[in-house]
Amino acid sequence: MRRTLGLILLAASCGAMATEPTPDGIDARPRSGEKSWTLFCEGCHKPGTEGPGTRVLADRLGWDKAPLKGRQDLDPTYVKHVVRRGLIEMAPLRPTDITDEELDALITYLRQP
């Protein structure tokens, strides 16, 4: 009896914790382009030499094309293709990770200076 009650209480507390939003509201959907950038992209594509993705782009395209943020020449179709299928070391993101609407918002965010 105690074991059953303990399992019920444990399961109930796990469910309560799973529904609590994170402090910065990152779980709110749809996410803004900025939140998606912070969650999925910024870790590897930070400006400067800190981001490994930025360094790879600099090696391939030069430092003027390495930062993604603020680029007006990024083709939205290509960005969607890379995000959905991945590229080299970049893992693909499923529609459950980032929806099409959120991906469009991310592309809009990238194009802003």
DOLUMPA-578942 format. One record per residue (C-alpha): residue number from 1; residue in three letters; x negated, y negated, z. Coordinates in steps of 0.05 Angstrom, whole numbers, plus 5000, padded with zeros to 4 digits. Last residue first. Example, Ala and Ser with C-alpha at 12.3 -4.5 7.8 and 13.67 -1.06 7.14 Angstrom:
2
SITE  nr rest    u    v    w
SITE   2  SER 4727 5021 5143
SITE   1  ALA 4754 5090 5156
//
This chain:
113
SITE  nr rest    u    v    w
SITE 113  PRO 4587 4117 4242
SITE 112  GLN 4651 4155 4227
SITE 111  ARG 4646 4211 4175
SITE 110  LEU 4635 4264 4229
SITE 109  TYR 4699 4244 4264
SITE 108  THR 4740 4253 4201
SITE 107  ILE 4709 4322 4191
SITE 106  LEU 4726 4340 4263
SITE 105  ALA 4798 4317 4255
SITE 104  ASP 4804 4361 4193
SITE 103  LEU 4775 4419 4234
SITE 102  GLU 4826 4405 4289
SITE 101  GLU 4883 4410 4240
SITE 100  ASP 4854 4473 4209
SITE  99  THR 4851 4502 4280
SITE  98  ILE 4785 4511 4318
SITE  97  ASP 4770 4574 4358
SITE  96  THR 4834 4611 4339
SITE  95  PRO 4823 4590 4267
SITE  94  ARG 4756 4628 4272
SITE  93  LEU 4689 4594 4278
SITE  92  PRO 4630 4624 4241
SITE  91  ALA 4562 4631 4275
SITE  90  MET 4506 4584 4255
SITE  89  GLU 4440 4621 4248
SITE  88  ILE 4441 4622 4171
SITE  87  LEU 4509 4593 4154
SITE  86  GLY 4576 4607 4185
SITE  85  ARG 4639 4629 4148
SITE  84  ARG 4693 4584 4176
SITE  83  VAL 4649 4525 4194
SITE  82  VAL 4607 4530 4131
SITE  81  HIS 4669 4533 4085
SITE  80  LYS 4704 4476 4122
SITE  79  VAL 4641 4433 4115
SITE  78  TYR 4637 4450 4041
SITE  77  THR 4710 4431 4029
SITE  76  PRO 4700 4366 4068
SITE  75  ASP 4641 4346 4024
SITE  74  LEU 4590 4311 4067
SITE  73  ASP 4567 4247 4033
SITE  72  GLN 4594 4198 4085
SITE  71  ARG 4547 4221 4140
SITE  70  GLY 4560 4187 4207
SITE  69  LYS 4547 4248 4250
SITE  68  LEU 4513 4304 4211
SITE  67  PRO 4441 4282 4227
SITE  66  ALA 4391 4316 4180
SITE  65  LYS 4402 4276 4116
SITE  64  ASP 4351 4220 4130
SITE  63  TRP 4305 4270 4165
SITE  62  GLY 4293 4310 4102
SITE  61  LEU 4337 4361 4067
SITE  60  ARG 4309 4430 4084
SITE  59  ASP 4263 4415 4143
SITE  58  ALA 4310 4361 4168
SITE  57  LEU 4369 4408 4164
SITE  56  VAL 4332 4460 4205
SITE  55  ARG 4313 4405 4256
SITE  54  THR 4385 4383 4262
SITE  53  GLY 4408 4454 4274
SITE  52  PRO 4355 4462 4328
SITE  51  GLY 4380 4399 4363
SITE  50  GLU 4330 4360 4405
SITE  49  THR 4291 4328 4348
SITE  48  GLY 4337 4269 4337
SITE  47  PRO 4412 4272 4333
SITE  46  LYS 4445 4331 4367
SITE  45  HIS 4466 4385 4318
SITE  44  CYS 4454 4448 4358
SITE  43  GLY 4492 4433 4423
SITE  42  GLU 4533 4379 4389
SITE  41  CYS 4571 4426 4345
SITE  40  PHE 4623 4469 4380
SITE  39  LEU 4649 4436 4444
SITE  38  THR 4624 4365 4435
SITE  37  TRP 4643 4363 4361
SITE  36  SER 4711 4394 4377
SITE  35  LYS 4722 4341 4432
SITE  34  GLU 4702 4285 4383
SITE  33  GLY 4748 4311 4328
SITE  32  SER 4806 4311 4377
SITE  31  ARG 4831 4377 4404
SITE  30  PRO 4901 4401 4387
SITE  29  ARG 4906 4425 4439
SITE  28  ALA 4885 4407 4510
SITE  27  ASP 4833 4457 4534
SITE  26  ILE 4777 4405 4532
SITE  25  GLY 4814 4363 4583
SITE  24  ASP 4750 4339 4617
SITE  23  PRO 4767 4372 4683
SITE  22  THR 4784 4439 4652
SITE  21  PRO 4857 4457 4650
SITE  20  GLU 4884 4507 4701
SITE  19  THR 4921 4564 4667
SITE  18  ALA 4867 4616 4676
SITE  17  MET 4861 4602 4751
SITE  16  ALA 4934 4617 4763
SITE  15  GLY 4930 4682 4724
SITE  14  CYS 4869 4704 4763
SITE  13  SER 4905 4689 4828
SITE  12  ALA 4964 4732 4808
SITE  11  ALA 4920 4790 4788
SITE  10  LEU 4882 4787 4854
SITE   9  LEU 4947 4783 4894
SITE   8  ILE 4976 4843 4857
SITE   7  LEU 4912 4882 4865
SITE   6  GLY 4910 4868 4940
SITE   5  LEU 4983 4889 4948
SITE   4  THR 4969 4954 4912
SITE   3  ARG 4907 4967 4955
SITE   2  ARG 4945 4951 5019
SITE   1  MET 5000 5000 5000
//
